[in-house]
Amino acid sequence: DTGVSQDPRHKITKRGQNVTFRCDPISEHNRLYWYRQTLGQGPEFLTYFQNEAQLEKSRLLSDRFSAERPKGSFSTLEIQRTEQGDSAMYLCASSSGLAGTGNGELFFGEGSRLTVL
Amino acid sequence: GEDVEQSLFLSVREGDSSVINCTYTDSSSTYLYWYKQEPGAGLQLLTYIFSNMDMKQDQRLTVLLNKKDKHLSLRIADTQTGDSAIYFCAESATGGSYIPTFGRGTSLIVHP
């Protein structure tokens, strides 16, 4: 399977714990995006990488959230001191072109579902 | 996405046409998209339209864009039970660094 893969698919944690999600994009894609989706809502943009550079961050990304893409391939999204409001599906997407343009189709993974108790 | 609005539910009979509507607020939107999300799966791009176009047709899918009213629609002809999914409208604009903003999604239910 050469699609976008995310790990873990499900994570249940207690409030205050740290969690980390991993995303492996399609190998030739240099752009990687993180979105968050809560029940009944559409995906909300969190952050974007071009290669290893983090180029955009949403105001939704509080200082408890950090994302990295150290070698321009896989990416990690870490949430520190989780809160119940962090419960959501965290989606990763990659693209070869600039997202939002005609050749910038986003390819999404299946998501990592976080439940904070 | 507060800038993209969609109705939440649509129910149709198999074989009928489905029309899913979307409105957006950003007048500088350049690309508009329709993504499909099936249960347990990631979002998948169905089609997109550039803002200087009025219509785009792709097999059973027809996208209509009214730029004056900032209204986008997706028509699915001969809707099948396999079309049951959540459909997301998304827009991108130069002011938003072209990063797509998504609507809340319309849940399409197709009855046999």
Chai-1 contact restraints between the chains, C-beta under 6 A:
chainA,res_idxA,chainB,res_idxB,connection_type,confidence,min_distance_angstrom,max_distance_angstrom,comment,restraint_id
A,Q41,B,R104,contact,1.0,0.0,6.0,A-B,restraint_1
A,G42,B,G1,contact,1.0,0.0,6.0,A-B,restraint_2
A,G42,B,F88,contact,1.0,0.0,6.0,A-B,restraint_3
A,G42,B,F102,contact,1.0,0.0,6.0,A-B,restraint_4
A,G42,B,G103,contact,1.0,0.0,6.0,A-B,restraint_5
A,G42,B,R104,contact,1.0,0.0,6.0,A-B,restraint_6
A,G42,B,G105,contact,1.0,0.0,6.0,A-B,restraint_7
A,P43,B,F102,contact,1.0,0.0,6.0,A-B,restraint_8
A,F45,B,I99,contact,1.0,0.0,6.0,A-B,restraint_9
A,E56,B,S97,contact,1.0,0.0,6.0,A-B,restraint_10
A,L98,B,Y98,contact,1.0,0.0,6.0,A-B,restraint_11
A,A99,B,P100,contact,1.0,0.0,6.0,A-B,restraint_12
A,G100,B,Y31,contact,1.0,0.0,6.0,A-B,restraint_13
A,G100,B,S92,contact,1.0,0.0,6.0,A-B,restraint_14
A,G100,B,Y98,contact,1.0,0.0,6.0,A-B,restraint_15
A,G100,B,I99,contact,1.0,0.0,6.0,A-B,restraint_16
A,G100,B,P100,contact,1.0,0.0,6.0,A-B,restraint_17
A,T101,B,Y98,contact,1.0,0.0,6.0,A-B,restraint_18
A,E105,B,L45,contact,1.0,0.0,6.0,A-B,restraint_19
A,F108,B,G42,contact,1.0,0.0,6.0,A-B,restraint_20
A,F108,B,L43,contact,1.0,0.0,6.0,A-B,restraint_21
A,G109,B,G42,contact,1.0,0.0,6.0,A-B,restraint_22
A,E110,B,G42,contact,1.0,0.0,6.0,A-B,restraint_23
